[in-house]
Amino acid sequence: MITVIVALAMLISLSAVGMYYGGDTFGEGQRQAESAAIINQGQQIAGAIEMYAADTQTNTFSDMTALVPAYLTSLPEGWELTGGSSEVPEGFLAFPIPGTSAQKLSTCEEVNKKLGLSSVPACGAVAANFAGCCTTG
């Protein structure tokens, strides 16, 4: 019985030490996974929009629900086609990154790093063909 209690105590203390010293590693892994998911979902939506444009022979696109079910089985949660504001130009595919400002910037930097971009520009300053992560505010 005592060996079980000692083993549990050691397991709990090792878990606490791992969380304390491994927190940065966990955060980095979480950031990389989130950025990979953002890139993957964005590429799927962009591909669906390209197929829609080819099928309908049009260059205009304003409603993401038109992609379901012919081009996507469902829309990834959180994505939207922007209507234009002072921070994000009209017609951009946008996904709000959750977390604090520092977490958002870190995830955005990771997305752009994976896309081969060296910085994170302001959304209001990007070109119409920009493909990457940009910041608002």
Sequence and secondary structure as in RCSB ss.txt:
>XXXX:A:sequence
MITVIVALAMLISLSAVGMYYGGDTFGEGQRQAESAAIINQGQQIAGAIEMYAADTQTNTFSDMTALVPAYLTSL
PEGWELTGGSSEVPEGFLAFPIPGTSAQKLSTCEEVNKKLGLSSVPACGAVAANFAGCCTTG
>XXXX:A:secstr
 HHHHHHHHHHHHHHHHHHHHHHHHHHHHHHHHHHHHHHHHHHHHHHHHHHHHHHHT S    GGGGTTTT SS 
 TT EE    SSS TT EE    S HHHHHHHHHHHHHHTT     BGGGS TT  S  B  
